[in-house]
Amino acid sequence: MPTRLVECVPNFSEGRRGGVIEQIVAPLRGKAGVRLLDHRADPDHNRLVVSLVGDPEPIAAALLESCRAAVASIDLRTHRGAHPRIGAVDVVPFVPLRGISMEECVEIAREFGRRFNRETGVPVYFYEEAATRPDRRNLEDVRRGQFEGLCREIGAPDRAPDVGGSAVHPSAGATAVGARRFLVAFNVNLASRDLSVAKAIAKAVRASGGGLPHVKAVGVDLADRGMVQVSMNLTDHRRSPVHLVLERVRAEARSRGVEVAETELYGMVPAEAMLDAAAYYLQAAAFEHSQVIELRLLDGDP
Amino acid sequence: MPTRLVECVPNFSEGRRGGVIEQIVAPLRGKAGVRLLDHRADPDHNRLVVSLVGDPEPIAAALLESCRAAVASIDLRTHRGAHPRIGAVDVVPFVPLRGISMEECVEIAREFGRRFNRETGVPVYFYEEAATRPDRRNLEDVRRGQFEGLCREIGAPDRAPDVGGSAVHPSAGATAVGARRFLVAFNVNLASRDLSVAKAIAKAVRASGGGLPHVKAVGVDLADRGMVQVSMNLTDHRRSPVHLVLERVRAEARSRGVEVAETELYGMVPAEAMLDAAAYYLQAAAFEHSQVIELRLLDGDP
């Protein structure tokens, strides 16, 4: 049986006090079935972003410990930072990686939200795939007005939490818990200094402009490097795979007389995205992921 | 610290008697640090090929159990099969996969050969990277004359075993133990029925014809499918990566007015080979293997 793997990327509203950061991160270390891949504290954002991968149950158990520490130590009434936030535990997205469907991931998120509320009293909103109403799919809508705005508006019917009563937790605010696809950050650098070209290509390829589904794109000037960039987030790399996105950008660039200079895959990438790209360009139509030794090692004994 | 991983692909001279095959395979199941990826018995070859991946020490320990079973149950004096062989345990190659250098793999192979000889009395020849003399790098040279020929010639100075005395084990013969790179089986199918084109391209790309290093290639007729094939073994995919081999075949084919129809990666492939191909075609020059979530999961905690 394949291992069940999710990624979880909780964001906490603490990026400055090392002691508190350590209290939040400590429960995530050395737990069977939980791998702490990364944690980054940003003092300007005053925010801690953690990346966990592992089995859903032990991840949820370890994360609840972290959340209790965050709720006990972070006070939103005095918290200041550049990043929008509604709570001490601001967002908790679960991402299906391996052996788990999105539907199961939604259930994992909702169960986590209920347990988190039961143990901390913090009200919970479900977002993206875990949303219970269409106007909560978008995280920005859930976080509208931030902690301060939500304190005033939580009594309004359209802002009633999915779990918990109609008041924010006095110090720890509220928390958004969701399920979403893995996000691939993919930038294509163009051999051109003309920002208008990058902007035009970004507009042509992004979903909101009628381009490729699940692609967000903006044009960015890399003046230092004498290039411009189409900077993209692929929010569902299965439906809009990295290689097809690149081919679309290449075609759009060529039609404007510009070549792709290089690309950047930023941060973590699921093996699947790279294997699919390799198989596509190698024309290896019958290739299966299970042919990759390292992936076989992640699965249970046959 | 990264996990230390080797692949080991022992070949045993038994492909028919289910009971003996099971005695050989059983010690390789359910051992901590040892993953039995595959085992295939071929009755025509009268041979069993096993694929193990894992930590070198537990692999060696489990494999010695298998080898004792094979030595006890297989008699080369009565063994018949289509595949060349010198022993009950015919060949034992170790392949560095992850966190292990070829030099370390050579040491693992030699230590295994010494232990195997000590416990079974079967003489051992070291081959490929583990060879102690240039004329033993090639497995075919080590296996020259097979069991029957070796029985006569083992007393000759150039056939003296690397470990053990100058006589084969009466029933279990001798064993070749080696270290080599992972072998990638890569076939390129051409949109042509002209076998001479496939043969000419195979000759142009293979190492022995002055083509690409570590590439073996032959032209094959796929008459049923109306295509011809350049069938290749890449014996060092780091030095001659899959994608560069394909590009060379593509160029050779185009110069003859033929297109690549599709390719086949046969059997297991190391993640590295696919990731390098993806990064090449995606022009993601700065991409690192450690960005792949699944590979991070194979490593120890940071």
Interface residues (C-beta under 8 A of the other chain):
Chain A: L5 E7 R29 G30 R35 L36 L37 V53 L97 R98 V242 H243 L246 V260 A261 E262 T263 E264 L265 G267 M268 V269 P270 A271 M274 L275 A277 A278 A279 Y280 Y281 L282 Q283 A284 A285 A286 F287 Q291 V292 I293 E294 L295 R296 L297 L298 D301 P302
Chain B: L5 E7 R29 G30 R35 L36 L37 V53 L97 R98 V242 H243 L246 V260 A261 E262 T263 E264 L265 G267 M268 V269 P270 A271 M274 L275 A277 A278 A279 Y280 Y281 L282 Q283 A284 A285 A286 F287 Q291 V292 I293 E294 L295 R296 L297 L298 D301 P302
